[in-house]
Amino acid sequence: MKHIAVISLTECGRMLSERITDALSEFEIRRYCFYKHTDENAEQYDDLSALIARIFVDFDAIVFVCACGIAVRMTAPHIRSKAHDPAVIAADDRGQFVIPLLSGHLGGANELAKLLADAVGAQAVITTATDIGGQFSPDSFAKANDLLITDLDAAKAIAAAVLNNEKIGLSCAYPFRNLPPELAVTDDAEYGIVIADTTEFSPYPVTLHLIPKNIAVGIGCKKGTSAQKIKDAVQAAFADHHLSAGRICKAASIDLKANEDGLLRFCDDFGITLHTYPAEELMRIKGDFVHSDFAEQVTGADNICERSAVMCAGGRMILRKTARDGVTVAAAEIPVDIDFERKLL
């Protein structure tokens, strides 16, 4: 979670929004204050409904400093699903209670509410059943560990099984730690979780597949290449090698491409960050890379996509250089670190 909007209506709310901004300085926060109660560090508004329509999809979390009912009515027309909605929180303008209303697990609203309450001396009001009982939540666990949930219905069934004290099986292809008591490493269970890079193995009648979002894609392209051409090349390369593009969490290239418009737009579309490296750093990476005299002559690096992918990931290459319409693509896996006690924030 990076971007948080804090919206206030009253003078007390405005003052609390300042305290929230100071307390959560590690986040990028934008304050929105009603025009009658604003200050020079906030963006003022006069129509709350229009404001929410404009910003709802632009933030990871929205904190309303007002009554819950207002927050509910303002966000209701824009709600899509728990997989897409931002975290929505309501705090009274006296700073007594902080209540997560939407995306408690996947959006991180519950953890943000606790953090916010601690920061301003309020009481977090958590209503999610697994959180109240201190039990394992598949949604929160997956989000905190950058795991893709392939089936929200299965996740819901697992959560219900946890609440019913059912045994939950676990099959994990990666090292893990802090296994909660609700889970056991076994195939003998009605409900279970499989953490792997494929959905082919389903040992449980109800199997929740969690796939790591741990691929760094290395990209080389000609100047002026469009975002669509880059996207097409990446998706084609991944499809040809039976890799899910949904696993991409970072993009990498040479520093000469740091301001390449098409590449930056591609990253924006995927919601990922572009990492770029000087040619001399790329050339110091050890490994078996496809050599190009032309690329080395022009850029100083004999292979941009493979070398940048491996450097960015810090792991092994899983997709060697492929070329399409002037775009070169490679991919490397970031080592997976599974911790059942990791939190979203």
VENKA-V396529 format. One record per helix or strand. SS is the DSSP state (a for helix, b for strand). FROM is the first residue (numbers start at 1). LEN is the number of residues. If there is no record, write none. Layout:
SS,FROM,LEN ; SS,FROM,LEN
This chain:
b,3,6 ; a,11,13 ; b,28,7 ; b,43,3 ; a,48,8 ; b,61,5 ; a,68,9 ; b,87,5 ; b,97,6 ; a,109,12 ; b,123,3 ; a,129,4 ; a,138,7 ; b,147,3 ; a,152,12 ; b,168,5 ; b,176,2 ; b,183,2 ; b,191,5 ; b,206,7 ; b,215,7 ; a,227,14 ; a,245,3 ; b,248,7 ; a,255,3 ; a,261,10 ; b,273,5 ; a,279,6 ; a,293,7 ; a,305,9 ; b,317,8 ; b,327,7 ; b,338,2
